[in-house]
Amino acid sequence: MPHLVITLTTDFGIRDPYVAEMKAVILSISPNATIVDITHEIEKFNIRMAAYILASASPYFPKGTIHVAVVDPSVGTKRLPILMQTKHSFYIGPDNGILALAAKNQEIKHVYTISNQKLMLPKVSHTFHGRDVFAPAAAHLANGTLPTEFGQEIHEIVTPEFAKIIRRKDML
């Protein structure tokens, strides 16, 4: 069954058209999708804040929900766009640590790069992967495209210090 709930978590704010552009792309590919805004008020480039909010909110959504998270200070670099499949949900975003807390809290089944250009917009901007890569990926996934069609499976994601379990004597 296609996954029809797509959430968005960004640092874009709501004054500019960026969130609307992402929603327009999603709806043009998957017109029956339900889009839920978790927040667009993440502090600019604050990956830790975004990771925490996403990990806090995502368990309350229905099984199969697709979560798109875009706080991406390294957009346009060699960092990978990824699709993470857990036992409960799907997560799409840059491999910069934004998905790390959600990954820690849920059982990861698979992680894939998003590299299949047929599942992106025809022209991919160097500065707006939210619209050109992540939004179309979410919409195609909602339409039933298999995760394996997005790209190569990888076995590690970026895990910043804030998402690591640190053991010290009698503490975690």
N, C-alpha and C positions, 0 to 999 in steps of 0.2 A: 504494500500500500504506500502511495506517495506520502512524504512528510510535508505537511502544509503549514506548520508554524515556523516562522523565521524570526529570530530576535536580532536586534542591533544594539551594540554597545560601542560608542565612539567618543572621541574628544573633539568632535567637529563643532559642537554648539548647535544652536538652531536658528541663528541669524542669517546664515548663508545657505545656498541651495544644495549643499553637499549631501545631506541626509535625504532630501527629496530626490536627488539624482540617483542615489543608491536604491531607494524604494521604487522609482520609475523603472530602473533596469530589472529589478526582481519581478515586478508586476508585468513587464513586457514579455518576460520569459515564462513566468508562472502566475498567470492572472488569478488563480484561486488561492494563492498563498495568503496567509494571515501574518501580517508583519507587526511585531510588538517591539516597542522601544524600551529597552532596559534603561538606558540613559545615553545622552549625548553631551553630558556635562562633566566628563572626566577631565581632570586638570590636564592641560596640554602636555602631551608626551609622557604622562605618568602611567607607565606600564603596570607598576605595582598596584595602584588604585584600581585600574581597569581589571586586572586579574582577580583582585579581591571581590569586586562587585559582581563580576561574571560568575565566579565560583559560588558566591552567596545566593544569587538569584536563580541560576540555572537548574538546581534540583527541583524547583517548584513547578517547572514547565512539564507538559506531557511528554511521555516517552517518545523519542523520535524527533524532538524539536531540533532545529538547526540554529545554532548560535553563531552569529557573525560578530567578531570583535576587531575593531580597527583603532589602535593607538600605535602609530608606526613611525617613530622618529627616523628609522633607517629605510624608509620607502625609497626605491630606486637603487638600492645596493644589492649585494648578492644574497641577502637573507631570503629564505624560502617562504613562499606562500604555502600553507598547509591545510589539510582537512584531517581532523582527528575524529575517529569513531570510538565512542565509549559504549559501555553496556546500556547506557540510558539515552545518550544524545549524540549529536554531531557538533563539532566546533570548527569554524573556519576563521583563519586570520594569519597574520605574519608569525613566523617562527622566531619570536623575539622575547618569549617569556610570558606573553599575555594569556596563553592557554595553560600555563604550568600549574596553577592552583586547581583549576577544573580537572586537569589530568591527575593530580595528586588525590583528589577527592572521589574520582570515579575510576572504574576499571577500564583502562585503555584496551581496545581490541586491535585497532590498526591506526596508523598515521600514514598519509599519502601526501606527496608534493602535489601542488596544483600547477601542472605544466602543460596540460592538453589545451592548446590554443583554440580548439574548436569549442571549448567550454568557457571562453572569455569573450569580451567584446572584441570586435575586429581590430580596433586601434587601442592599444594599451598605453596609457600615460605613464611616465616615469614617476609621477607624483600623486596619482589617485587610484591606487590598486583597490581601494574600497569599492569604487564604482566599476572599475574595468576588469577586476579579477575576482574579488571576494563575493560581490553581489551576484554576478552571473553564476558563480559556482554554487551558491546557496540555492538559487532558483532552479538550476539543472538538477541538483540533488533532490529538491522538493518535487520535481517532476518525475523522479524515479531513476535518474542516472545512477549507475552503481559507483560506489566510492573508488573501485579499482580502475575506473575509466578516467579519473582525474590526473593520474600520474603514478610515479614510482612509489612503492612502499618504503618508508624509512623507519628506523627503529629507535631513534632518539630525538627528543625535542630540546630546545633551549630551556634550561631550568635555572633561573636566577637564584641568588642566595636566599631571597625572601621565600622561595618555594621549596627549599631543601629542608629536610629533617636534619637537625643538628643535635648530636648527642653529647652531653657534658655530664660526666659522673652520674648523678641521679636524676638528670633532667633530659627532656627531649627538646 
